């Protein structure tokens, strides 16, 4: 019987590992659909940014209540994984609580994990409360209808169920330990699950063993299934938050990269000596699809966990405009997924859609380029960078700028100012000073 | 100051074989917008008052290209930028002062890549330095104890991380700074950025500048301090929207400093 369990366990682990690897590889491939961008400079500063922002969650503290709840879930996620390691070793080798030889250290650790499990559980219950009972507005913008809200609910309920499984597993284990059952040596401390023990006290050793096994299996299979849910979910942020903050923009937020191919064109037009007349003319300007964006833009989109802080601080969104920076990120991911699925299906000809099938010009033109969204994001996602590139496409490829902006361009070309003033009046103020 | 102030151009100094220590980049709003011209004049008076060796480009100045860039017209931006760079490099400009955060941002962050390498200062930072160096003092205390609120412009604040210099100036003016609810890195845009000021806003429930002006008026401050000519327009319009223009003044930090020195 024991060996059968071990074989089933190893097979489950291998299947879960295989599918996870496969789906993560697909995400990696989709991210790399984006164009090149060098974000390998200043590794020291990058590590520091990652440690501070992702590991230390420094940008979460701006909103203290969700920050505390999120910290419970986050720290629980990281530390309970140590116990998962034990579960995996036990599963493969048929041992039981293999780390229990650590004695008092083990007892303290298991006790600590139980407290964490309770905190995760409480955190998730309160997250559900905030979302569905308090109805925090940022969880109910139009883009959250349907799947995104379902996704959030699945994540929170799964985490609650997984934590209950740990606690019930420990409670039944404890009941077995008390009864002196073989294979269940006294180990661990159970500050939380002790309260569940009365549920099991009257059960026979045989049925308790079955119960303990059921909870054990439920917990670990639940984790493996949840792991494989991640690549389909916004919850993938628990993985990508780290590389995404590592590859953060380190330059001032106000800086927008100059398009190099245009620099050369302009230099040629101006007859500048360092213009490269042999350089190929630029193929296209700006971005109309995710493949025109940088890989970091696409990584941003896969990292987004749809918390909506960006949208809640967006001046356009706060004043009722259509623009929602979160939707920009969700659309980018959806479009990358769509292209990825076509690649998976072996379709080579391009479809008749692009990122602008998802994002309307009205959204793009409502942006104030104020950087509130990028500043607010707890994991350094930059929606503005995508908006800017899409605007470039609309203006330079499609000539579809709003009429007033075209007027502004004309004024700059003719008078060197965005308004219709005569360039010769530029220093008129200087003659009127006194 | 009764005598006529002369603002030299770089070309004029150049003819005399002089290179200015500081180029005062006026910007389009500062040059043409009537309200913003007052900011320009205030800043120029401070420079004259302190005997700074500065000059303007005058008619040789042209739009930095910033609004074109934010609106997506990279071509126009780079043409403007390279023309401006050619002129400034031709004169051997090394240090630029500007009262416009948008000019500041693009000159400082986007020009170097195109061959324009200068020390670029926004006037809030520049004035702070003048105060710290003891060159600028405020004897009269016009603003002593006066309730002033400060609006962080996006392009000085979040875009470039300058939050303390303007507050420091208000502190030196002995004013009572009343912070807005959304301030510093949480500051709410005035509604002008991203080339919005050149077009009607998209359909919504409220104008951004009205939202921001409302917040500022609710602080009960008598002065809203700004650091950007576009914020100036938006906030002034917002204050007018609530018919509060007689109770609440929108003033640039340069104007506050000039007023405090009777310039």
Interface residues (C-beta under 8 A of the other chain):
Chain A: X62 X251 X252 X253 X254 X255 X256 X258 X259 X262 X263 X265 X266 X267 X269 X270 X272 X285 X286 X313 X315 X316 X318 X319 X320 X321 X322 X323 X362 X365 X366 X367 X368 X369 X370 X371 X372 X374 X375 X388 X391 X392 X393 X394 X395 X396 X401 X402 X404 X405 X407 X408 X409 X412 X413 X416 X417 X418 X419 X421 X423 X424 X425 X426 X427 X428 X429 X430 X432 X433 X434
Chain B: X1 X2 X3 X4 X5 X7 X9 X26 X28 X30 X31 X32 X33 X37 X40 X41 X44 X45 X56 X58 X59 X61 X62 X63 X65 X67 X68 X69 X70 X71 X72 X73 X74 X75 X76 X77 X78 X79 X80 X82 X83 X86 X105 X108 X109 X110 X113 X114 X154 X155 X158 X159 X160 X161 X185 X186 X187 X188 X189 X191 X192 X193 X194 X195 X196 X198 X199 X200 X201 X202 X203 X204 X205 X206 X207 X208 X211
